[in-house]
Every structure is written in structure tokens, then in C-alpha cells.
């Protein structure tokens, strides 16, 4: 039974996210967020307009 706890700990450490891994790595995403905009799948909310793309064109960059 102890091996189960050890195995769980090893699996947890393997799949733990590295610090900074949530930062966008796509140039268009970094450009969108540097202008204080946000990325979204599908259409932007009614009060926002699409001003570009994110994630290499998969998402829309929405700005006010």
C-alpha cells in the first residue's frame, strides 16, 4: 500500500506545471496581452471588437 502513495507522489511531481509555463509563447498572443487586451474563442463580447488574433490565429484578440 505504501508504494501506491509513492507512485502518486511521483506522478504528481511529473505533471506539476513549471513556474512561468502559463506565459503565452505565441508572438501574436504576447502582442495582444501587452496592449491590455484578451484572447477569446469565438466572437468577442458585444462591447468589444476583434483587433487581431492569438495563438497563431486560433483565437481572437478582443479590445475595447
Secondary structure, 3 states (H helix, E strand, C coil): CHHHHHHHHHHHHHCCCCCCCCCCCCHHHHHHHHCCCEEECCCCCCCCEEEEEECCCCEEEEEC
